[in-house]
Amino acid sequence: MSTPAAARTPKYLADLMENGGKPLRAGFLGLFRDDPKHWVPQTGFWIFTLLLILAHQGTALTYGFPAMATAVGLWLYFKSPARYIGFVWWQWFLGPEVRRLADFAKGGFTATSLIQVAPVVVTMICALTVVRHYRVLAERRGLPFLLIFLGLAYAYLIGVMSNGPMAATYDLAAWLYPVLIGFHIMVHARDYPKYRQAILDTFIWGMLFMGGYGLVQFFLMPAWDAMWMIGSQMASQGDPVRLGVRVFSTMNSSGPFALAMMAALTFTMAGTQSVRWVAGGVGFISFGLCMVRSTWGGWVIAMVLQLIKASNKVRVRILVGAVVLAGLSVPLLTFGPIADKMATRLQSITNLSDDNSYAARNEFYASFAKTAFTDVSGEGFGATGSSTKLSTSNGDLGKYGSFDSGVMNVPFVLGWPGSLMYLAGLGLLLTRAFRASFSLRDDKYAQASLSVAFAIVGMLVFTNTFTSIGGMILYMGLCSVLAARHHQQLGRRRAQALFEHSLPEKAIR
């Protein structure tokens, strides 16, 4: 019996991908690139944004940016779902800087801007995936998400009653869209190679751009960034002068920037992009200059896990890559003001007795732990963080506006019922991803994704990494591993089917 014509098509062979996205036969990697026309809307969007910036049209940019971003996001969601994920990340990477440039063009800082909602709106588009694939929630692979959604729904209802609908809805979005991103990736497991390529492209090129701009920010301090620091009263980010800032590059603050750089540096070892080492070099220096010690530790955890989980061949590549990265970065890290900043921050790690932030965190844990863990019903969404501004009459942060512990944030906000459902769902995802990773030892991206996800969980003691940028990295990582495993299984089944169809009829009998 001859092989069916359908089985000889490039699309059919592309579906036979397995073992980390390597084709059964060489030469088909180009099949996983999107059609060039899928880049046209994105390119047009960023060119138009740049033209408005150069023309100092701050007001037009304020209104036009979120509208255009939403339109392009919707187009990509339906036409190229994998590239849509990349576009989402670019919104988070560059949106804050566009907002600062718009304010600068208008001549002054504005406390709120429509531009800041663009990343959230574009990310929330993938809620359509839950609507379109709601049946998955009734399957075994969808059970973790069902539990997580139920936990979030509980906290939202409590938050609406306790803190008001505006504050609760704002906080819900920060908890929800990371989960939606993960669900979107998981249900598109058939296209896993496209998602892997899109995510690696985005993070490597994003690191090159943001890392390079971070150095500009540190050495030159652009006026629009200084205006942002002064207007938003970001004393924790250092001084708004050259050589005095804790680098936050194109993002809102050093915390989210450090998380993005941590993930990008981890993905560097999995990428094949020709610029990855240059990107890694400038990214690593900016990562050091952001002075966020928790993410330094998280990156070390991610790299160690990557080495432990990888195959011997991949392990050698990671070590060689680390040597190359160090060779590119260390010379600049020992240069004048950079060396001084790094030495001071590293000294604080070994001398915790004089560390004010460490002492404050210890005091917070000691005084608030009982309250957090004995609040059975929970305070609901809108009780902590920046969302408290929406529940106060003067728009200032509420009582728990500054909340530095994710470990206590979860039970305090979700309560016991919400925490049990949410953590049960997340625990299932962690367990399944960890087990799946053993069959993906040659998939460098899958191993990097698992490593960075566990690093994010390990950082929970310092901040709530289940929300916003941290949560997006966490769920993207876990669900990428699950998608890789599912894709591998599909490839083996189809390879087996192709093999059986190609056998003579007597052999099949």
C-alpha positions as CSV (number, residue, x, y, z in Angstrom):
1,M,0.0,0.0,0.0
2,S,1.5,3.3,-1.0
3,T,1.7,6.4,1.2
4,P,-1.4,8.6,0.8
5,A,-1.0,11.9,-1.0
6,A,-2.1,13.8,2.1
7,A,0.6,12.1,4.0
8,R,3.3,13.4,1.6
9,T,2.3,17.1,1.9
10,P,4.6,19.5,3.8
11,K,1.8,20.3,6.3
12,Y,1.4,16.6,7.2
13,L,5.2,16.2,7.6
14,A,5.3,19.4,9.7
15,D,2.8,17.8,12.1
16,L,5.3,15.0,12.7
17,M,7.5,17.3,14.8
18,E,8.7,15.7,18.0
19,N,11.7,15.7,20.4
20,G,11.7,19.4,21.1
21,G,10.5,20.6,17.8
22,K,13.1,18.8,15.6
23,P,11.6,17.4,12.4
24,L,11.8,13.8,11.6
25,R,13.7,14.9,8.5
26,A,15.9,17.9,8.1
27,G,14.9,20.8,6.0
28,F,11.5,21.6,7.3
29,L,12.3,24.2,9.9
30,G,11.3,27.0,7.5
31,L,7.7,25.6,7.4
32,F,7.1,26.9,10.9
33,R,7.7,30.5,10.1
34,D,4.5,32.5,9.6
35,D,3.6,34.0,6.3
36,P,5.5,37.4,5.9
37,K,2.2,39.2,5.6
38,H,1.6,38.5,9.3
39,W,4.3,41.0,10.0
40,V,2.7,43.8,8.0
41,P,0.1,44.9,10.7
42,Q,2.7,44.8,13.5
43,T,5.3,46.7,11.4
44,G,2.8,49.3,10.4
45,F,1.6,49.8,13.9
46,W,5.1,50.4,15.3
47,I,6.1,52.7,12.4
48,F,3.0,54.8,12.9
49,T,3.7,55.0,16.6
50,L,7.3,56.1,15.9
51,L,6.0,58.8,13.5
52,L,3.6,60.2,16.1
53,I,6.5,60.3,18.6
54,L,8.8,62.1,16.2
55,A,6.0,64.5,15.3
56,H,5.5,65.2,19.1
57,Q,1.8,64.3,18.8
58,G,1.3,63.2,22.4
59,T,-2.5,63.5,22.5
60,A,-2.9,61.6,19.2
61,L,-0.6,58.9,20.5
62,T,-2.4,58.7,23.8
63,Y,-5.7,57.9,22.1
64,G,-4.4,56.2,19.0
65,F,-1.9,53.7,20.5
66,P,-4.4,51.6,22.5
67,A,-7.0,51.7,19.6
68,M,-4.4,50.6,17.1
69,A,-2.9,48.0,19.5
70,T,-6.3,46.4,20.1
71,A,-7.1,46.3,16.4
72,V,-3.7,44.7,15.5
73,G,-4.0,42.3,18.5
74,L,-7.4,41.1,17.3
75,W,-6.2,40.6,13.7
76,L,-3.2,38.6,14.9
77,Y,-5.3,36.6,17.3
78,F,-7.4,35.2,14.4
79,K,-4.8,35.2,11.6
80,S,-1.6,34.2,13.5
81,P,-2.3,33.1,17.1
82,A,1.4,32.4,17.8
83,R,2.6,35.8,16.6
84,Y,-0.2,37.3,18.7
85,I,1.6,36.1,21.8
86,G,4.7,37.9,20.6
87,F,2.8,41.1,20.1
88,V,1.3,40.8,23.6
89,W,4.8,40.8,25.0
90,W,6.0,43.7,22.9
91,Q,3.1,45.7,24.4
92,W,4.3,45.0,27.9
93,F,7.9,45.6,26.9
94,L,7.4,49.0,25.1
95,G,4.0,50.3,26.1
96,P,5.3,52.1,29.3
97,E,8.0,53.9,27.3
98,V,5.5,55.0,24.7
99,R,3.4,56.4,27.5
100,R,6.4,58.4,28.9
101,L,7.2,59.7,25.4
102,A,3.5,60.8,24.9
103,D,3.6,62.7,28.2
104,F,6.8,64.3,27.3
105,A,5.4,65.4,23.9
106,K,2.4,66.9,25.7
107,G,4.7,68.8,28.0
108,G,4.0,67.2,31.4
109,F,3.5,64.1,33.5
110,T,-0.1,62.7,33.7
111,A,-1.1,60.4,36.5
112,T,-3.2,58.2,34.3
113,S,-3.0,57.5,30.6
114,L,-5.0,55.4,28.2
115,I,-1.7,54.0,26.8
116,Q,-1.2,52.0,30.0
117,V,-4.4,50.0,29.4
118,A,-3.2,48.9,26.0
119,P,-1.1,45.9,27.2
120,V,-3.9,44.7,29.4
121,V,-6.6,45.0,26.7
122,V,-4.4,43.2,24.1
123,T,-3.6,40.4,26.5
124,M,-7.3,40.0,27.5
125,I,-8.2,39.3,23.9
126,C,-7.1,35.7,24.5
127,A,-10.1,35.3,26.8
128,L,-11.7,34.4,23.5
129,T,-9.7,31.2,23.6
130,V,-11.6,30.1,26.7
131,V,-14.9,30.9,25.0
132,R,-13.9,29.1,21.9
133,H,-12.4,26.1,23.7
134,Y,-14.6,25.9,26.8
135,R,-15.0,22.2,26.4
136,V,-11.3,21.7,27.3
137,L,-12.2,22.8,30.8
138,A,-14.2,19.5,31.2
139,E,-11.2,17.4,30.1
140,R,-8.3,16.2,32.2
141,R,-5.9,18.7,30.8
142,G,-8.3,21.5,31.6
143,L,-9.0,20.6,35.2
144,P,-6.2,22.8,36.6
145,F,-7.6,25.8,34.8
146,L,-11.1,25.2,36.0
147,L,-9.9,25.1,39.6
148,I,-7.9,28.3,39.1
149,F,-10.8,30.1,37.5
150,L,-13.1,29.0,40.3
151,G,-10.6,30.3,42.9
152,L,-10.3,33.7,41.1
153,A,-14.1,33.9,40.8
154,Y,-14.5,33.5,44.5
155,A,-11.9,36.2,45.3
156,Y,-13.6,38.5,42.8
157,L,-17.0,38.1,44.5
158,I,-15.5,38.8,47.9
159,G,-13.6,41.8,46.5
160,V,-16.7,43.4,44.9
161,M,-18.5,43.3,48.2
162,S,-15.5,44.4,50.3
163,N,-13.6,46.8,48.1
164,G,-16.0,47.8,45.3
165,P,-16.4,46.6,41.7
166,M,-13.7,49.0,40.2
167,A,-10.9,47.9,42.5
168,A,-11.9,44.2,42.3
169,T,-12.1,44.2,38.5
170,Y,-8.7,45.9,38.2
171,D,-7.1,43.4,40.5
172,L,-8.9,40.5,38.8
173,A,-7.3,41.4,35.5
174,A,-3.8,41.2,36.9
175,W,-4.5,37.7,38.2
176,L,-6.5,36.5,35.2
177,Y,-4.6,37.4,32.1
178,P,-1.5,35.3,32.9
179,V,-3.7,32.3,33.2
180,L,-5.4,33.1,29.9
181,I,-2.1,33.3,28.2
182,G,-1.2,29.9,29.5
183,F,-4.5,28.4,28.4
184,H,-4.1,29.9,25.0
185,I,-0.7,28.2,24.5
186,M,-1.9,24.9,25.9
187,V,-4.9,24.5,23.6
188,H,-2.8,25.3,20.5
189,A,-0.3,22.4,21.2
190,R,-0.5,21.4,17.5
191,D,1.3,24.6,16.6
192,Y,3.8,24.4,19.5
193,P,6.8,25.0,17.2
194,K,5.4,28.3,16.0
195,Y,4.7,29.4,19.6
196,R,8.2,28.4,20.6
197,Q,9.8,30.4,17.7
198,A,7.6,33.4,18.3
199,I,8.4,33.5,22.1
200,L,12.1,33.0,21.6
201,D,12.2,35.7,18.8
202,T,10.3,38.1,21.0
203,F,12.4,37.7,24.1
204,I,15.8,37.6,22.4
205,W,15.1,40.7,20.3
206,G,13.3,42.3,23.2
207,M,16.4,41.8,25.4
208,L,18.6,43.3,22.8
209,F,16.4,46.4,22.6
210,M,15.5,46.8,26.3
211,G,19.0,45.9,27.5
212,G,20.6,48.4,25.1
213,Y,18.1,51.1,26.2
214,G,18.8,50.3,29.8
215,L,22.4,51.2,29.3
216,V,21.3,54.5,27.6
217,Q,19.1,55.2,30.6
218,F,21.8,54.5,33.1
219,F,24.5,56.6,31.4
220,L,22.4,59.4,29.9
221,M,19.0,59.4,31.7
222,P,16.6,60.7,29.0
223,A,14.4,63.6,30.0
224,W,11.2,61.7,29.6
225,D,12.3,58.9,31.9
226,A,13.4,61.5,34.5
227,M,10.0,63.2,34.3
228,W,8.3,59.9,34.8
229,M,10.4,59.2,37.9
230,I,9.7,62.6,39.4
231,G,6.0,62.7,38.6
232,S,5.3,59.1,39.8
233,Q,7.4,59.7,42.9
234,M,9.4,56.5,42.3
235,A,12.0,57.0,45.1
236,S,12.7,53.3,45.2
237,Q,14.1,53.5,41.7
238,G,17.0,55.7,42.7
239,D,17.7,59.2,41.5
240,P,16.5,60.6,38.2
241,V,20.0,61.4,37.1
242,R,22.7,59.7,35.0
243,L,24.5,56.9,37.0
244,G,22.0,57.3,39.8
245,V,19.0,55.2,38.6
246,R,18.1,51.6,39.1
247,V,17.6,50.7,35.5
248,F,14.0,50.0,34.4
249,S,14.6,50.5,30.7
250,T,11.4,50.7,28.7
251,M,9.2,49.3,31.4
252,N,7.4,50.9,34.4
253,S,9.8,49.9,37.1
254,S,12.9,47.8,37.8
255,G,10.9,44.9,39.1
256,P,8.9,43.9,36.0
257,F,12.0,44.7,33.9
258,A,14.2,42.4,36.0
259,L,11.6,39.6,35.6
260,A,11.6,40.0,31.8
261,M,15.4,40.0,31.6
262,M,15.6,37.0,33.9
263,A,13.3,35.0,31.5
264,A,15.1,36.4,28.4
265,L,18.5,35.4,29.8
266,T,17.3,31.9,30.5
267,F,15.9,31.6,27.0
268,T,19.2,32.8,25.5
269,M,20.5,29.2,26.0
270,A,17.6,27.8,24.0
271,G,17.6,30.3,21.1
272,T,19.2,30.0,17.7
273,Q,19.0,33.7,16.8
274,S,22.3,35.1,15.5
275,V,22.0,38.1,17.8
276,R,21.4,36.2,21.0
277,W,24.9,36.6,22.5
278,V,25.0,40.3,21.9
279,A,21.5,40.6,23.3
280,G,22.5,38.5,26.2
281,G,25.6,40.6,26.9
282,V,23.7,44.0,27.0
283,G,20.7,42.3,28.7
284,F,22.9,40.9,31.4
285,I,24.5,44.2,32.2
286,S,21.2,46.0,32.4
287,F,19.9,43.1,34.5
288,G,22.6,43.8,37.0
289,L,22.0,47.5,37.0
290,C,18.3,47.1,37.8
291,M,19.5,46.0,41.3
292,V,16.7,43.6,42.0
293,R,18.3,40.9,44.1
294,S,15.4,38.5,44.1
295,T,15.5,38.1,40.3
296,W,19.3,37.6,40.5
297,G,18.6,34.7,42.8
298,G,15.7,33.6,40.5
299,W,18.0,33.5,37.5
300,V,20.6,31.4,39.3
301,I,17.8,29.0,40.3
302,A,16.6,28.8,36.6
303,M,20.1,28.2,35.3
304,V,20.8,25.4,37.9
305,L,17.5,23.7,37.1
306,Q,18.2,24.0,33.4
307,L,21.6,22.2,33.8
308,I,20.1,19.5,36.0
309,K,17.2,18.7,33.7
310,A,18.9,19.0,30.3
311,S,20.5,16.1,28.4
312,N,24.4,15.9,28.4
313,K,24.5,17.4,24.9
314,V,22.3,20.3,25.9
315,R,24.1,20.7,29.2
316,V,27.4,21.3,27.3
317,R,25.8,23.9,25.1
318,I,24.4,25.7,28.1
319,L,27.8,25.8,29.8
320,V,29.5,27.0,26.6
321,G,26.8,29.6,26.3
322,A,27.3,30.8,29.9
323,V,31.1,31.2,29.2
324,V,30.4,33.2,26.1
325,L,27.8,35.4,28.0
326,A,30.3,36.0,30.8
327,G,33.0,36.9,28.4
328,L,30.8,39.5,26.8
329,S,29.5,41.0,30.0
330,V,32.2,40.8,32.7
331,P,34.5,43.5,31.1
332,L,31.7,46.1,31.2
333,L,30.5,45.0,34.7
334,T,34.0,45.9,36.0
335,F,33.9,49.4,34.5
336,G,33.9,52.4,36.8
337,P,30.3,53.4,37.9
338,I,28.8,50.0,36.9
339,A,31.3,48.2,39.1
340,D,30.6,50.5,42.0
341,K,26.9,50.0,41.8
342,M,27.2,46.2,41.5
343,A,29.7,46.0,44.4
344,T,27.4,48.0,46.7
345,R,24.4,45.9,45.9
346,L,26.2,42.6,46.2
347,Q,27.6,43.6,49.5
348,S,24.1,44.0,50.9
349,I,23.5,40.3,50.1
350,T,26.3,39.2,52.4
351,N,25.6,41.8,55.1
352,L,21.9,41.4,55.8
353,S,22.1,42.9,59.2
354,D,22.5,46.4,57.7
355,D,19.9,45.8,54.9
356,N,16.9,48.0,55.6
357,S,14.6,46.2,53.0
358,Y,15.5,42.8,54.5
359,A,14.8,44.1,58.0
360,A,11.5,45.6,56.9
361,R,10.4,42.4,55.2
362,N,11.2,40.3,58.3
363,E,9.2,42.7,60.4
364,F,6.3,42.5,58.0
365,Y,6.3,38.7,58.0
366,A,6.4,38.6,61.8
367,S,3.6,41.2,62.3
368,F,1.3,40.2,59.5
369,A,1.5,36.5,59.1
370,K,-1.2,35.7,61.7
371,T,-3.6,38.1,60.0
372,A,-2.9,36.7,56.5
373,F,-3.2,33.0,57.4
374,T,-6.2,33.3,59.7
375,D,-8.5,35.3,57.5
376,V,-10.6,32.4,56.4
377,S,-12.9,34.2,53.9
378,G,-10.2,36.5,52.5
379,E,-10.3,40.2,51.7
380,G,-10.9,39.7,48.0
381,F,-9.5,41.4,44.9
382,G,-8.8,45.1,45.4
383,A,-7.5,44.8,48.9
384,T,-3.8,45.0,48.1
385,G,-1.4,46.7,45.7
386,S,-2.1,49.5,43.2
387,S,-5.8,48.5,42.9
388,T,-6.4,50.1,46.4
389,K,-6.2,53.5,44.7
390,L,-9.6,52.7,43.2
391,S,-11.2,52.1,46.6
392,T,-10.0,55.2,48.3
393,S,-11.7,58.6,48.1
394,N,-8.5,60.6,47.3
395,G,-7.0,58.1,44.9
396,D,-4.0,57.3,47.1
397,L,-2.8,53.8,48.0
398,G,-4.9,52.1,50.6
399,K,-3.8,50.5,53.9
400,Y,-2.2,47.5,52.1
401,G,-1.1,49.3,49.0
402,S,2.5,48.2,49.5
403,F,2.5,44.4,49.9
404,D,5.9,42.7,49.4
405,S,5.0,39.1,50.0
406,G,3.3,36.8,47.6
407,V,3.3,34.0,50.2
408,M,0.9,36.1,52.4
409,N,-0.9,37.9,49.5
410,V,-2.4,34.7,48.3
411,P,-4.3,33.6,51.5
412,F,-5.0,37.2,52.5
413,V,-6.7,38.0,49.2
414,L,-8.1,34.7,48.1
415,G,-9.0,33.4,51.5
416,W,-9.0,29.7,52.3
417,P,-11.6,28.6,49.7
418,G,-10.0,30.6,46.9
419,S,-6.4,29.6,47.9
420,L,-7.2,25.9,48.0
421,M,-8.7,26.0,44.5
422,Y,-6.1,28.2,43.0
423,L,-3.1,26.5,44.5
424,A,-4.6,23.0,43.7
425,G,-4.9,24.0,40.0
426,L,-1.4,25.5,39.9
427,G,0.1,22.5,41.7
428,L,-1.4,20.2,39.1
429,L,0.2,22.3,36.3
430,L,3.6,22.3,38.1
431,T,3.5,18.6,38.6
432,R,2.4,17.7,35.1
433,A,4.9,20.1,33.6
434,F,7.7,18.6,35.7
435,R,6.8,15.0,34.7
436,A,6.4,16.0,31.1
437,S,9.9,17.5,31.0
438,F,11.6,14.1,31.4
439,S,10.5,13.2,27.9
440,L,11.6,16.6,26.5
441,R,15.3,16.5,27.6
442,D,16.5,17.6,24.1
443,D,14.0,20.5,23.9
444,K,16.1,23.4,25.1
445,Y,13.1,25.8,25.1
446,A,10.9,23.4,27.1
447,Q,13.6,22.9,29.7
448,A,14.2,26.7,29.9
449,S,10.5,27.3,30.3
450,L,10.2,24.8,33.2
451,S,13.3,26.3,34.9
452,V,12.1,29.9,34.7
453,A,8.6,28.8,35.9
454,F,10.0,27.2,39.0
455,A,12.2,30.2,39.6
456,I,9.2,32.4,39.5
457,V,7.5,30.3,42.2
458,G,10.7,30.4,44.3
459,M,10.5,34.2,44.2
460,L,7.0,34.2,45.8
461,V,8.5,35.0,49.2
462,F,9.6,38.4,47.9
463,T,6.6,39.5,45.9
464,N,3.4,38.2,44.3
465,T,4.8,36.6,41.1
466,F,1.4,35.0,40.3
467,T,0.2,38.3,38.8
468,S,1.1,40.6,35.9
469,I,4.6,40.0,34.3
470,G,5.7,37.4,36.7
471,G,2.4,35.5,36.3
472,M,2.6,35.7,32.5
473,I,6.1,34.2,32.6
474,L,5.0,31.5,35.0
475,Y,2.0,30.3,33.1
476,M,3.6,30.7,29.7
477,G,6.5,28.5,30.9
478,L,4.4,25.7,32.4
479,C,1.9,25.6,29.5
480,S,4.7,25.6,26.9
481,V,6.1,22.5,28.5
482,L,2.6,20.8,28.5
483,A,2.1,21.9,24.8
484,A,5.5,20.5,23.9
485,R,4.6,17.2,25.4
486,H,1.2,17.0,23.8
487,H,2.7,18.0,20.4
488,Q,5.3,15.3,20.8
489,Q,2.6,12.7,21.5
490,L,0.6,13.9,18.4
491,G,3.8,13.6,16.3
492,R,4.4,10.0,17.4
493,R,0.9,9.0,16.7
494,R,0.9,10.5,13.2
495,A,4.4,9.0,12.5
496,Q,3.0,5.7,13.5
497,A,0.0,6.2,11.2
498,L,2.3,7.2,8.4
499,F,4.5,4.1,9.0
500,E,1.5,1.8,9.0
501,H,0.1,3.3,5.8
502,S,3.4,2.9,4.1
503,L,3.7,-0.9,4.9
504,P,2.5,-3.5,2.4
505,E,-1.0,-4.8,3.0
506,K,0.4,-8.2,4.1
507,A,2.7,-6.6,6.7
508,I,-0.2,-4.7,8.3
509,R,-2.2,-7.9,8.6
